[in-house]
Amino acid sequence: MIAILGAGKMGEALLSGVLRAGRRPSDLVATARREERATLLRERYGIEIVSNAQAAAKADTLVLAVKPQDMGALLAEVGPHVPPGRLVISMAAGITTSFIEDRLPEGTPVVRVMSNTPVHVDEAMSVVSAGAHADETHLHMAEELLTPVGKVLRIPESLQDGATALSGSGPAYFYYLVEAMVDAGILLGMPRAAALEMVIQSAVGAAVMLRDSGEHPVLLREGVTSPGGTTIAAIRELERHGVRAAVLEAIEAARNRGRELASG
């Protein structure tokens, strides 16, 4: 049995994906802080909503999907009820496996996960890292749980803060770029709806080409950039305004902020 502790937006998206992948509602339980949220989940998915302590005691795999600032309180609540050897999967940004291990029974296997919001459309990027007591079997179990909602990649835990900045926050950077491109279309006289449709499809098409062609992004960009043409004129302006350097600094700032939040 799988228990999702803290079935908010990310927790619910994972729950929904697991059910679509073929798990039965009786194979899952979840917890929710508010009764109206519990009622919604119960009616929408037909799963049992229990207390955190009950979930910890009865499930084989615990998915901790609470916010980072709530993790300490959750672990204090469920720690005494977690049987030895249960797999614990944490989806809380910035929370280390050692932080969780120190608050659970000795030897508890913990796998740390950073996913992102495209989990809602089964296109998430999830990165997983093993704690001190998690082995190949535990990593495989975590990957099996996450694969129905997107792609899964293993990385060392030392890179998790970087992954949070790069792919965890990543969708927001693309939305920001799309917003700017749509504004540019409006500046050029296009209706907002038409500009948005053009930019979205361009983004989807470019992403699919990146994923499926195996080509380096530089080569794909060069394929659009004719000598003396419109694209190189635009690229020159992006370089003149330091967009590349701004992206590097922005993602580094996100990594640093993640470390600050994790340290309290």
PyRosetta script that sets phi, psi and omega in degrees:
from pyrosetta import init, pose_from_sequence

init()
pose = pose_from_sequence("MIAILGAGKMGEALLSGVLRAGRRPSDLVATARREERATLLRERYGIEIVSNAQAAAKADTLVLAVKPQDMGALLAEVGPHVPPGRLVISMAAGITTSFIEDRLPEGTPVVRVMSNTPVHVDEAMSVVSAGAHADETHLHMAEELLTPVGKVLRIPESLQDGATALSGSGPAYFYYLVEAMVDAGILLGMPRAAALEMVIQSAVGAAVMLRDSGEHPVLLREGVTSPGGTTIAAIRELERHGVRAAVLEAIEAARNRGRELASG")
pose.set_psi(1, 142.5)
pose.set_omega(1, 179.1)
pose.set_phi(2, -110.0)
pose.set_psi(2, 132.4)
pose.set_omega(2, 176.7)
pose.set_phi(3, -116.0)
pose.set_psi(3, 128.6)
pose.set_omega(3, 176.1)
pose.set_phi(4, -105.7)
pose.set_psi(4, 109.0)
pose.set_omega(4, -176.8)
pose.set_phi(5, -93.9)
pose.set_psi(5, 109.5)
pose.set_omega(5, -177.0)
pose.set_phi(6, 95.9)
pose.set_psi(6, 64.1)
pose.set_omega(6, -175.3)
pose.set_phi(7, -82.1)
pose.set_psi(7, 67.9)
pose.set_omega(7, 171.2)
pose.set_phi(8, -81.2)
pose.set_psi(8, -149.8)
pose.set_omega(8, -176.1)
pose.set_phi(9, -63.1)
pose.set_psi(9, -48.5)
pose.set_omega(9, -179.6)
pose.set_phi(10, -69.2)
pose.set_psi(10, -42.0)
pose.set_omega(10, 179.2)
pose.set_phi(11, -62.7)
pose.set_psi(11, -41.6)
pose.set_omega(11, 178.5)
pose.set_phi(12, -66.9)
pose.set_psi(12, -38.8)
pose.set_omega(12, 179.1)
pose.set_phi(13, -62.3)
pose.set_psi(13, -40.5)
pose.set_omega(13, 177.2)
pose.set_phi(14, -65.7)
pose.set_psi(14, -45.0)
pose.set_omega(14, 178.4)
pose.set_phi(15, -56.5)
pose.set_psi(15, -47.7)
pose.set_omega(15, -179.8)
pose.set_phi(16, -61.8)
pose.set_psi(16, -42.7)
pose.set_omega(16, 179.9)
pose.set_phi(17, -65.4)
pose.set_psi(17, -39.7)
pose.set_omega(17, 178.9)
pose.set_phi(18, -63.6)
pose.set_psi(18, -40.6)
pose.set_omega(18, 178.4)
pose.set_phi(19, -67.4)
pose.set_psi(19, -40.6)
pose.set_omega(19, 178.2)
pose.set_phi(20, -64.2)
pose.set_psi(20, -27.4)
pose.set_omega(20, -179.9)
pose.set_phi(21, -78.4)
pose.set_psi(21, -4.0)
pose.set_omega(21, 173.4)
pose.set_phi(22, 118.3)
pose.set_psi(22, -4.0)
pose.set_omega(22, 176.2)
pose.set_phi(23, -69.8)
pose.set_psi(23, 147.7)
pose.set_omega(23, 177.2)
pose.set_phi(24, -85.1)
pose.set_psi(24, 149.1)
pose.set_omega(24, 176.6)
pose.set_phi(25, -55.4)
pose.set_psi(25, -29.7)
pose.set_omega(25, 179.6)
pose.set_phi(26, -71.6)
pose.set_psi(26, -11.8)
pose.set_omega(26, 178.6)
pose.set_phi(27, -84.8)
pose.set_psi(27, -6.4)
pose.set_omega(27, -174.8)
pose.set_phi(28, -129.0)
pose.set_psi(28, 150.4)
pose.set_omega(28, 166.2)
pose.set_phi(29, -134.4)
pose.set_psi(29, 162.0)
pose.set_omega(29, 179.1)
pose.set_phi(30, -144.2)
pose.set_psi(30, 164.5)
pose.set_omega(30, 174.6)
pose.set_phi(31, -123.9)
pose.set_psi(31, 151.7)
pose.set_omega(31, 178.6)
pose.set_phi(32, -145.1)
pose.set_psi(32, 143.8)
pose.set_omega(32, -176.0)
pose.set_phi(33, -73.5)
pose.set_psi(33, -37.2)
pose.set_omega(33, -175.6)
pose.set_phi(34, -107.5)
pose.set_psi(34, 143.9)
pose.set_omega(34, -177.3)
pose.set_phi(35, -64.0)
pose.set_psi(35, -37.1)
pose.set_omega(35, 179.9)
pose.set_phi(36, -66.1)
pose.set_psi(36, -33.5)
pose.set_omega(36, 175.8)
pose.set_phi(37, -68.0)
pose.set_psi(37, -41.7)
pose.set_omega(37, 178.2)
pose.set_phi(38, -60.4)
pose.set_psi(38, -43.1)
pose.set_omega(38, 179.4)
pose.set_phi(39, -62.9)
pose.set_psi(39, -42.9)
pose.set_omega(39, 179.4)
pose.set_phi(40, -60.9)
pose.set_psi(40, -46.7)
pose.set_omega(40, -178.8)
pose.set_phi(41, -64.8)
pose.set_psi(41, -40.2)
pose.set_omega(41, -180.0)
pose.set_phi(42, -62.9)
pose.set_psi(42, -44.0)
pose.set_omega(42, -178.4)
pose.set_phi(43, -73.6)
pose.set_psi(43, -36.0)
pose.set_omega(43, -175.7)
pose.set_phi(44, -75.5)
pose.set_psi(44, -36.4)
pose.set_omega(44, -172.3)
pose.set_phi(45, -119.4)
pose.set_psi(45, -9.9)
pose.set_omega(45, 179.4)
pose.set_phi(46, 70.2)
pose.set_psi(46, 25.7)
pose.set_omega(46, -179.7)
pose.set_phi(47, -101.4)
pose.set_psi(47, 163.1)
pose.set_omega(47, 178.6)
pose.set_phi(48, -84.6)
pose.set_psi(48, 133.3)
pose.set_omega(48, 175.8)
pose.set_phi(49, -105.9)
pose.set_psi(49, 123.3)
pose.set_omega(49, -174.2)
pose.set_phi(50, -127.9)
pose.set_psi(50, 178.9)
pose.set_omega(50, 175.0)
pose.set_phi(51, -78.3)
pose.set_psi(51, 163.6)
pose.set_omega(51, 178.0)
pose.set_phi(52, -59.7)
pose.set_psi(52, -41.7)
pose.set_omega(52, -179.4)
pose.set_phi(53, -64.6)
pose.set_psi(53, -42.7)
pose.set_omega(53, 178.3)
pose.set_phi(54, -63.7)
pose.set_psi(54, -41.6)
pose.set_omega(54, 179.1)
pose.set_phi(55, -62.2)
pose.set_psi(55, -43.2)
pose.set_omega(55, -179.1)
pose.set_phi(56, -64.1)
pose.set_psi(56, -34.6)
pose.set_omega(56, -175.6)
pose.set_phi(57, -77.4)
pose.set_psi(57, -32.5)
pose.set_omega(57, -169.4)
pose.set_phi(58, -103.0)
pose.set_psi(58, -18.1)
pose.set_omega(58, -173.8)
pose.set_phi(59, -89.6)
pose.set_psi(59, 149.9)
pose.set_omega(59, 174.9)
pose.set_phi(60, -82.7)
pose.set_psi(60, -31.5)
pose.set_omega(60, 179.4)
pose.set_phi(61, -128.2)
pose.set_psi(61, 127.8)
pose.set_omega(61, 178.8)
pose.set_phi(62, -108.1)
pose.set_psi(62, 124.6)
pose.set_omega(62, 175.5)
pose.set_phi(63, -105.8)
pose.set_psi(63, 114.5)
pose.set_omega(63, -179.0)
pose.set_phi(64, -92.9)
pose.set_psi(64, 105.6)
pose.set_omega(64, -174.0)
pose.set_phi(65, -115.2)
pose.set_psi(65, 24.3)
pose.set_omega(65, 178.7)
pose.set_phi(66, -82.1)
pose.set_psi(66, 168.4)
pose.set_omega(66, 177.0)
pose.set_phi(67, -69.3)
pose.set_psi(67, 151.9)
pose.set_omega(67, -177.1)
pose.set_phi(68, -53.6)
pose.set_psi(68, -39.6)
pose.set_omega(68, -176.9)
pose.set_phi(69, -69.9)
pose.set_psi(69, -14.1)
pose.set_omega(69, 179.8)
pose.set_phi(70, -99.3)
pose.set_psi(70, -3.0)
pose.set_omega(70, -172.8)
pose.set_phi(71, -66.2)
pose.set_psi(71, -41.9)
pose.set_omega(71, -178.6)
pose.set_phi(72, -59.2)
pose.set_psi(72, -45.6)
pose.set_omega(72, 179.9)
pose.set_phi(73, -65.6)
pose.set_psi(73, -39.5)
pose.set_omega(73, 179.1)
pose.set_phi(74, -63.3)
pose.set_psi(74, -45.1)
pose.set_omega(74, -178.9)
pose.set_phi(75, -65.0)
pose.set_psi(75, -36.9)
pose.set_omega(75, 176.9)
pose.set_phi(76, -63.4)
pose.set_psi(76, -34.8)
pose.set_omega(76, -179.2)
pose.set_phi(77, -74.2)
pose.set_psi(77, -43.1)
pose.set_omega(77, -172.6)
pose.set_phi(78, -94.0)
pose.set_psi(78, -19.1)
pose.set_omega(78, -175.8)
pose.set_phi(79, -47.5)
pose.set_psi(79, -49.3)
pose.set_omega(79, -178.3)
pose.set_phi(80, -66.7)
pose.set_psi(80, -13.0)
pose.set_omega(80, -174.7)
pose.set_phi(81, -106.2)
pose.set_psi(81, -4.0)
pose.set_omega(81, -177.5)
pose.set_phi(82, -84.7)
pose.set_psi(82, 116.1)
pose.set_omega(82, 177.3)
pose.set_phi(83, -66.1)
pose.set_psi(83, 150.5)
pose.set_omega(83, 178.5)
pose.set_phi(84, -58.2)
pose.set_psi(84, 141.9)
pose.set_omega(84, 175.0)
pose.set_phi(85, 87.7)
pose.set_psi(85, -3.9)
pose.set_omega(85, 179.4)
pose.set_phi(86, -70.4)
pose.set_psi(86, 138.8)
pose.set_omega(86, 177.1)
pose.set_phi(87, -77.2)
pose.set_psi(87, 130.7)
pose.set_omega(87, 177.5)
pose.set_phi(88, -118.0)
pose.set_psi(88, 124.2)
pose.set_omega(88, 178.6)
pose.set_phi(89, -112.6)
pose.set_psi(89, 121.4)
pose.set_omega(89, -179.1)
pose.set_phi(90, -104.9)
pose.set_psi(90, 130.3)
pose.set_omega(90, 177.3)
pose.set_phi(91, -110.6)
pose.set_psi(91, 16.1)
pose.set_omega(91, -176.5)
pose.set_phi(92, -88.8)
pose.set_psi(92, 123.5)
pose.set_omega(92, -178.5)
pose.set_phi(93, -62.5)
pose.set_psi(93, 134.3)
pose.set_omega(93, 172.8)
pose.set_phi(94, 83.8)
pose.set_psi(94, -13.6)
pose.set_omega(94, -178.2)
pose.set_phi(95, -84.9)
pose.set_psi(95, 121.0)
pose.set_omega(95, -176.5)
pose.set_phi(96, -78.4)
pose.set_psi(96, 158.2)
pose.set_omega(96, 176.4)
pose.set_phi(97, -64.5)
pose.set_psi(97, -34.3)
pose.set_omega(97, -179.5)
pose.set_phi(98, -66.3)
pose.set_psi(98, -35.1)
pose.set_omega(98, 176.5)
pose.set_phi(99, -58.9)
pose.set_psi(99, -42.5)
pose.set_omega(99, -179.0)
pose.set_phi(100, -74.2)
pose.set_psi(100, -44.2)
pose.set_omega(100, -178.9)
pose.set_phi(101, -58.8)
pose.set_psi(101, -38.0)
pose.set_omega(101, -178.4)
pose.set_phi(102, -65.9)
pose.set_psi(102, -18.1)
pose.set_omega(102, -175.1)
pose.set_phi(103, -110.7)
pose.set_psi(103, 6.4)
pose.set_omega(103, 179.0)
pose.set_phi(104, -124.5)
pose.set_psi(104, 169.3)
pose.set_omega(104, -179.2)
pose.set_phi(105, -54.0)
pose.set_psi(105, 146.0)
pose.set_omega(105, -178.8)
pose.set_phi(106, -52.7)
pose.set_psi(106, 131.7)
pose.set_omega(106, 176.4)
pose.set_phi(107, 86.6)
pose.set_psi(107, 5.2)
pose.set_omega(107, -179.5)
pose.set_phi(108, -64.3)
pose.set_psi(108, 125.2)
pose.set_omega(108, 177.1)
pose.set_phi(109, -75.4)
pose.set_psi(109, 127.8)
pose.set_omega(109, -178.4)
pose.set_phi(110, -124.4)
pose.set_psi(110, 133.0)
pose.set_omega(110, 174.2)
pose.set_phi(111, -119.1)
pose.set_psi(111, 126.3)
pose.set_omega(111, -180.0)
pose.set_phi(112, -94.1)
pose.set_psi(112, 135.0)
pose.set_omega(112, -176.5)
pose.set_phi(113, -128.0)
pose.set_psi(113, 137.8)
pose.set_omega(113, 165.8)
pose.set_phi(114, -121.8)
pose.set_psi(114, 116.7)
pose.set_omega(114, 177.1)
pose.set_phi(115, -114.8)
pose.set_psi(115, -175.0)
pose.set_omega(115, 178.5)
pose.set_phi(116, -142.8)
pose.set_psi(116, 174.1)
pose.set_omega(116, -168.8)
pose.set_phi(117, -65.3)
pose.set_psi(117, -22.6)
pose.set_omega(117, 174.2)
pose.set_phi(118, -63.2)
pose.set_psi(118, 1.0)
pose.set_omega(118, 169.5)
pose.set_phi(119, -55.4)
pose.set_psi(119, -26.9)
pose.set_omega(119, -179.0)
pose.set_phi(120, -67.5)
pose.set_psi(120, -22.2)
pose.set_omega(120, -179.7)
pose.set_phi(121, -120.2)
pose.set_psi(121, 23.2)
pose.set_omega(121, 177.7)
pose.set_phi(122, 60.2)
pose.set_psi(122, 32.3)
pose.set_omega(122, 177.8)
pose.set_phi(123, -128.0)
pose.set_psi(123, 32.4)
pose.set_omega(123, -178.8)
pose.set_phi(124, -69.2)
pose.set_psi(124, 155.0)
pose.set_omega(124, 164.6)
pose.set_phi(125, -108.9)
pose.set_psi(125, 112.2)
pose.set_omega(125, -179.8)
pose.set_phi(126, -114.6)
pose.set_psi(126, 131.4)
pose.set_omega(126, 175.6)
pose.set_phi(127, -115.1)
pose.set_psi(127, 138.4)
pose.set_omega(127, -174.6)
pose.set_phi(128, -124.3)
pose.set_psi(128, 145.6)
pose.set_omega(128, 178.5)
pose.set_phi(129, -138.9)
pose.set_psi(129, 141.2)
pose.set_omega(129, -178.3)
pose.set_phi(130, -89.1)
pose.set_psi(130, 140.1)
pose.set_omega(130, 171.9)
pose.set_phi(131, -81.1)
pose.set_psi(131, -172.2)
pose.set_omega(131, -173.8)
pose.set_phi(132, -63.2)
pose.set_psi(132, -29.3)
pose.set_omega(132, -173.8)
pose.set_phi(133, -111.6)
pose.set_psi(133, 5.6)
pose.set_omega(133, 179.8)
pose.set_phi(134, -92.9)
pose.set_psi(134, 133.8)
pose.set_omega(134, -179.2)
pose.set_phi(135, -114.9)
pose.set_psi(135, -168.2)
pose.set_omega(135, -177.5)
pose.set_phi(136, -57.9)
pose.set_psi(136, -39.5)
pose.set_omega(136, -179.8)
pose.set_phi(137, -62.0)
pose.set_psi(137, -42.6)
pose.set_omega(137, -179.2)
pose.set_phi(138, -68.2)
pose.set_psi(138, -40.4)
pose.set_omega(138, 177.0)
pose.set_phi(139, -62.5)
pose.set_psi(139, -41.0)
pose.set_omega(139, 179.8)
pose.set_phi(140, -64.0)
pose.set_psi(140, -40.0)
pose.set_omega(140, 178.0)
pose.set_phi(141, -62.7)
pose.set_psi(141, -41.3)
pose.set_omega(141, 178.1)
pose.set_phi(142, -65.3)
pose.set_psi(142, -42.5)
pose.set_omega(142, 179.4)
pose.set_phi(143, -63.8)
pose.set_psi(143, -39.8)
pose.set_omega(143, 179.1)
pose.set_phi(144, -62.7)
pose.set_psi(144, -35.6)
pose.set_omega(144, 178.9)
pose.set_phi(145, -71.0)
pose.set_psi(145, -36.8)
pose.set_omega(145, -172.7)
pose.set_phi(146, -90.9)
pose.set_psi(146, -23.7)
pose.set_omega(146, -175.5)
pose.set_phi(147, -58.2)
pose.set_psi(147, -36.5)
pose.set_omega(147, 179.3)
pose.set_phi(148, -62.3)
pose.set_psi(148, -18.5)
pose.set_omega(148, -177.8)
pose.set_phi(149, -109.5)
pose.set_psi(149, 15.0)
pose.set_omega(149, 176.6)
pose.set_phi(150, 148.9)
pose.set_psi(150, -156.7)
pose.set_omega(150, -178.1)
pose.set_phi(151, -96.2)
pose.set_psi(151, 146.5)
pose.set_omega(151, -178.2)
pose.set_phi(152, -126.3)
pose.set_psi(152, 136.2)
pose.set_omega(152, -178.9)
pose.set_phi(153, -133.6)
pose.set_psi(153, 135.9)
pose.set_omega(153, 175.7)
pose.set_phi(154, -89.4)
pose.set_psi(154, 136.3)
pose.set_omega(154, 175.0)
pose.set_phi(155, -141.9)
pose.set_psi(155, 158.5)
pose.set_omega(155, 172.5)
pose.set_phi(156, -64.8)
pose.set_psi(156, 149.2)
pose.set_omega(156, -178.1)
pose.set_phi(157, -62.5)
pose.set_psi(157, -25.7)
pose.set_omega(157, 179.3)
pose.set_phi(158, -62.7)
pose.set_psi(158, -17.7)
pose.set_omega(158, 179.9)
pose.set_phi(159, -99.1)
pose.set_psi(159, 1.9)
pose.set_omega(159, -174.9)
pose.set_phi(160, -64.5)
pose.set_psi(160, -38.6)
pose.set_omega(160, 178.9)
pose.set_phi(161, -63.6)
pose.set_psi(161, -37.6)
pose.set_omega(161, 176.1)
pose.set_phi(162, -66.2)
pose.set_psi(162, -38.9)
pose.set_omega(162, 178.3)
pose.set_phi(163, -66.0)
pose.set_psi(163, -36.4)
pose.set_omega(163, 176.8)
pose.set_phi(164, -60.0)
pose.set_psi(164, -43.7)
pose.set_omega(164, -179.5)
pose.set_phi(165, -70.8)
pose.set_psi(165, -34.5)
pose.set_omega(165, -172.8)
pose.set_phi(166, -85.6)
pose.set_psi(166, -54.6)
pose.set_omega(166, -176.8)
pose.set_phi(167, -105.0)
pose.set_psi(167, -30.9)
pose.set_omega(167, 177.4)
pose.set_phi(168, -62.3)
pose.set_psi(168, -48.9)
pose.set_omega(168, 176.6)
pose.set_phi(169, -87.9)
pose.set_psi(169, -9.3)
pose.set_omega(169, -172.3)
pose.set_phi(170, -50.9)
pose.set_psi(170, -45.1)
pose.set_omega(170, -179.4)
pose.set_phi(171, -56.3)
pose.set_psi(171, -34.4)
pose.set_omega(171, -179.7)
pose.set_phi(172, -63.1)
pose.set_psi(172, -35.2)
pose.set_omega(172, 179.6)
pose.set_phi(173, -64.8)
pose.set_psi(173, -40.2)
pose.set_omega(173, -179.9)
pose.set_phi(174, -68.5)
pose.set_psi(174, -39.9)
pose.set_omega(174, 177.2)
pose.set_phi(175, -62.1)
pose.set_psi(175, -38.6)
pose.set_omega(175, 179.2)
pose.set_phi(176, -62.5)
pose.set_psi(176, -43.3)
pose.set_omega(176, 179.0)
pose.set_phi(177, -66.3)
pose.set_psi(177, -42.5)
pose.set_omega(177, 177.6)
pose.set_phi(178, -60.1)
pose.set_psi(178, -43.3)
pose.set_omega(178, 178.7)
pose.set_phi(179, -58.1)
pose.set_psi(179, -44.1)
pose.set_omega(179, -179.7)
pose.set_phi(180, -66.5)
pose.set_psi(180, -40.4)
pose.set_omega(180, 179.8)
pose.set_phi(181, -66.4)
pose.set_psi(181, -38.9)
pose.set_omega(181, 177.5)
pose.set_phi(182, -63.9)
pose.set_psi(182, -42.3)
pose.set_omega(182, 176.6)
pose.set_phi(183, -59.5)
pose.set_psi(183, -37.5)
pose.set_omega(183, 177.7)
pose.set_phi(184, -64.2)
pose.set_psi(184, -40.2)
pose.set_omega(184, 177.7)
pose.set_phi(185, -61.7)
pose.set_psi(185, -40.0)
pose.set_omega(185, 178.1)
pose.set_phi(186, -65.2)
pose.set_psi(186, -39.8)
pose.set_omega(186, 176.9)
pose.set_phi(187, -59.2)
pose.set_psi(187, -33.2)
pose.set_omega(187, -179.8)
pose.set_phi(188, -85.3)
pose.set_psi(188, 4.8)
pose.set_omega(188, 173.5)
pose.set_phi(189, 98.9)
pose.set_psi(189, 7.2)
pose.set_omega(189, -178.1)
pose.set_phi(190, -86.6)
pose.set_psi(190, 148.2)
pose.set_omega(190, 171.9)
pose.set_phi(191, -62.6)
pose.set_psi(191, 146.5)
pose.set_omega(191, -176.8)
pose.set_phi(192, -57.8)
pose.set_psi(192, -43.4)
pose.set_omega(192, -176.9)
pose.set_phi(193, -62.3)
pose.set_psi(193, -41.8)
pose.set_omega(193, -179.9)
pose.set_phi(194, -67.1)
pose.set_psi(194, -43.3)
pose.set_omega(194, 178.9)
pose.set_phi(195, -61.0)
pose.set_psi(195, -42.9)
pose.set_omega(195, -179.6)
pose.set_phi(196, -63.6)
pose.set_psi(196, -43.3)
pose.set_omega(196, 180.0)
pose.set_phi(197, -62.8)
pose.set_psi(197, -42.1)
pose.set_omega(197, 179.5)
pose.set_phi(198, -64.0)
pose.set_psi(198, -43.4)
pose.set_omega(198, -177.4)
pose.set_phi(199, -69.4)
pose.set_psi(199, -43.2)
pose.set_omega(199, -179.6)
pose.set_phi(200, -61.2)
pose.set_psi(200, -47.1)
pose.set_omega(200, -178.3)
pose.set_phi(201, -66.9)
pose.set_psi(201, -35.4)
pose.set_omega(201, 175.7)
pose.set_phi(202, -62.4)
pose.set_psi(202, -40.8)
pose.set_omega(202, 179.8)
pose.set_phi(203, -66.6)
pose.set_psi(203, -44.2)
pose.set_omega(203, 179.3)
pose.set_phi(204, -63.0)
pose.set_psi(204, -46.6)
pose.set_omega(204, -179.6)
pose.set_phi(205, -62.1)
pose.set_psi(205, -42.7)
pose.set_omega(205, 179.2)
pose.set_phi(206, -64.3)
pose.set_psi(206, -40.6)
pose.set_omega(206, -179.9)
pose.set_phi(207, -64.9)
pose.set_psi(207, -42.0)
pose.set_omega(207, 179.0)
pose.set_phi(208, -64.6)
pose.set_psi(208, -40.4)
pose.set_omega(208, 177.8)
pose.set_phi(209, -63.4)
pose.set_psi(209, -41.5)
pose.set_omega(209, 177.4)
pose.set_phi(210, -60.6)
pose.set_psi(210, -44.6)
pose.set_omega(210, -176.9)
pose.set_phi(211, -70.0)
pose.set_psi(211, -42.4)
pose.set_omega(211, -169.0)
pose.set_phi(212, -94.3)
pose.set_psi(212, -22.9)
pose.set_omega(212, -175.7)
pose.set_phi(213, -82.1)
pose.set_psi(213, -28.6)
pose.set_omega(213, -175.3)
pose.set_phi(214, 77.2)
pose.set_psi(214, 3.9)
pose.set_omega(214, -178.9)
pose.set_phi(215, -81.7)
pose.set_psi(215, 150.2)
pose.set_omega(215, 174.1)
pose.set_phi(216, -68.6)
pose.set_psi(216, 143.3)
pose.set_omega(216, -179.0)
pose.set_phi(217, -57.6)
pose.set_psi(217, -30.1)
pose.set_omega(217, 177.7)
pose.set_phi(218, -61.6)
pose.set_psi(218, -42.0)
pose.set_omega(218, -179.4)
pose.set_phi(219, -67.2)
pose.set_psi(219, -39.7)
pose.set_omega(219, 178.3)
pose.set_phi(220, -66.4)
pose.set_psi(220, -39.1)
pose.set_omega(220, 177.7)
pose.set_phi(221, -65.2)
pose.set_psi(221, -41.6)
pose.set_omega(221, 179.6)
pose.set_phi(222, -63.4)
pose.set_psi(222, -28.0)
pose.set_omega(222, 178.5)
pose.set_phi(223, -68.0)
pose.set_psi(223, -19.7)
pose.set_omega(223, 177.9)
pose.set_phi(224, -96.4)
pose.set_psi(224, -16.8)
pose.set_omega(224, -168.5)
pose.set_phi(225, -99.3)
pose.set_psi(225, 94.1)
pose.set_omega(225, 179.4)
pose.set_phi(226, -80.0)
pose.set_psi(226, 148.6)
pose.set_omega(226, 177.4)
pose.set_phi(227, -58.1)
pose.set_psi(227, 127.1)
pose.set_omega(227, 177.3)
pose.set_phi(228, 68.9)
pose.set_psi(228, 15.3)
pose.set_omega(228, -174.1)
pose.set_phi(229, -96.6)
pose.set_psi(229, -166.5)
pose.set_omega(229, -175.7)
pose.set_phi(230, -71.1)
pose.set_psi(230, -38.7)
pose.set_omega(230, -174.5)
pose.set_phi(231, -66.8)
pose.set_psi(231, -42.5)
pose.set_omega(231, -179.0)
pose.set_phi(232, -66.4)
pose.set_psi(232, -30.4)
pose.set_omega(232, 176.2)
pose.set_phi(233, -65.3)
pose.set_psi(233, -39.9)
pose.set_omega(233, 178.1)
pose.set_phi(234, -69.2)
pose.set_psi(234, -42.2)
pose.set_omega(234, -179.9)
pose.set_phi(235, -61.7)
pose.set_psi(235, -39.0)
pose.set_omega(235, 178.5)
pose.set_phi(236, -58.7)
pose.set_psi(236, -42.4)
pose.set_omega(236, 179.7)
pose.set_phi(237, -66.6)
pose.set_psi(237, -39.6)
pose.set_omega(237, 177.5)
pose.set_phi(238, -61.5)
pose.set_psi(238, -42.3)
pose.set_omega(238, 179.2)
pose.set_phi(239, -68.7)
pose.set_psi(239, -38.9)
pose.set_omega(239, -179.2)
pose.set_phi(240, -63.5)
pose.set_psi(240, -32.0)
pose.set_omega(240, -180.0)
pose.set_phi(241, -90.8)
pose.set_psi(241, 4.6)
pose.set_omega(241, 174.5)
pose.set_phi(242, 69.2)
pose.set_psi(242, 34.1)
pose.set_omega(242, -177.4)
pose.set_phi(243, -63.7)
pose.set_psi(243, -40.9)
pose.set_omega(243, -179.6)
pose.set_phi(244, -61.5)
pose.set_psi(244, -46.9)
pose.set_omega(244, 179.3)
pose.set_phi(245, -64.0)
pose.set_psi(245, -37.2)
pose.set_omega(245, 178.8)
pose.set_phi(246, -64.0)
pose.set_psi(246, -39.0)
pose.set_omega(246, 178.3)
pose.set_phi(247, -64.6)
pose.set_psi(247, -44.6)
pose.set_omega(247, 178.2)
pose.set_phi(248, -58.6)
pose.set_psi(248, -46.9)
pose.set_omega(248, -178.0)
pose.set_phi(249, -69.6)
pose.set_psi(249, -35.6)
pose.set_omega(249, 179.8)
pose.set_phi(250, -64.5)
pose.set_psi(250, -44.8)
pose.set_omega(250, -178.1)
pose.set_phi(251, -70.9)
pose.set_psi(251, -34.9)
pose.set_omega(251, 174.7)
pose.set_phi(252, -64.5)
pose.set_psi(252, -39.7)
pose.set_omega(252, 178.0)
pose.set_phi(253, -63.9)
pose.set_psi(253, -38.2)
pose.set_omega(253, 177.3)
pose.set_phi(254, -64.2)
pose.set_psi(254, -41.8)
pose.set_omega(254, 176.8)
pose.set_phi(255, -60.3)
pose.set_psi(255, -45.0)
pose.set_omega(255, -178.6)
pose.set_phi(256, -66.0)
pose.set_psi(256, -38.7)
pose.set_omega(256, 178.2)
pose.set_phi(257, -66.5)
pose.set_psi(257, -36.7)
pose.set_omega(257, 176.1)
pose.set_phi(258, -60.7)
pose.set_psi(258, -39.7)
pose.set_omega(258, 177.9)
pose.set_phi(259, -66.6)
pose.set_psi(259, -38.0)
pose.set_omega(259, 178.6)
pose.set_phi(260, -63.8)
pose.set_psi(260, -43.7)
pose.set_omega(260, -179.3)
pose.set_phi(261, -65.7)
pose.set_psi(261, -37.2)
pose.set_omega(261, -179.8)
pose.set_phi(262, -67.0)
pose.set_psi(262, -32.5)
pose.set_omega(262, -178.2)
pose.set_phi(263, -85.5)
pose.set_psi(263, -2.0)
pose.set_omega(263, 177.2)
pose.set_phi(264, 86.1)
pose.dump_pdb("model.pdb")
